Amino acid sequence: MSYRVRRVRRGLFAIALVSMAVVAGCSTGPSEKELSLLQERRMAMEAAEKQVAQKKAEKARLERQLANKKAELQSLESKLASTQQNLAGDQ
């Protein structure tokens, strides 16, 4: 290809890009359907985030409850071991 042909092609390509940008920039904006869909998605996202926060709080509560139960179990096992030791010492 000659230099002149390449230059013309580049020019046409540049004009096409500019015209596409102008056409895209002159749109009328989102339609009512698009806006309502966006609002629905926002509401769904907010509901999901709220549910995630609730689940995290429930998880934290259950983890605290588990830690308390483990501590209680350890205490009772210790008490059982000392009781068994006392019974063995009395015999």
ChimeraX attribute file (.defattr): number of C-alpha atoms within 10 A of each C-alpha:
attribute: neighborCount
match mode: 1-to-1
recipient: residues
	/A:1	5
	/A:2	6
	/A:3	7
	/A:4	9
	/A:5	10
	/A:6	11
	/A:7	11
	/A:8	11
	/A:9	11
	/A:10	12
	/A:11	12
	/A:12	12
	/A:13	12
	/A:14	12
	/A:15	12
	/A:16	12
	/A:17	11
	/A:18	12
	/A:19	12
	/A:20	11
	/A:21	11
	/A:22	11
	/A:23	9
	/A:24	10
	/A:25	10
	/A:26	8
	/A:27	8
	/A:28	7
	/A:29	9
	/A:30	10
	/A:31	9
	/A:32	9
	/A:33	9
	/A:34	11
	/A:35	12
	/A:36	12
	/A:37	12
	/A:38	13
	/A:39	12
	/A:40	12
	/A:41	12
	/A:42	12
	/A:43	12
	/A:44	12
	/A:45	12
	/A:46	12
	/A:47	12
	/A:48	12
	/A:49	12
	/A:50	12
	/A:51	12
	/A:52	12
	/A:53	12
	/A:54	12
	/A:55	12
	/A:56	12
	/A:57	12
	/A:58	12
	/A:59	12
	/A:60	12
	/A:61	12
	/A:62	12
	/A:63	12
	/A:64	12
	/A:65	12
	/A:66	12
	/A:67	12
	/A:68	12
	/A:69	12
	/A:70	12
	/A:71	12
	/A:72	12
	/A:73	12
	/A:74	12
	/A:75	12
	/A:76	12
	/A:77	12
	/A:78	12
	/A:79	12
	/A:80	12
	/A:81	12
	/A:82	12
	/A:83	12
	/A:84	12
	/A:85	11
	/A:86	11
	/A:87	10
	/A:88	9
	/A:89	8
	/A:90	7
	/A:91	5
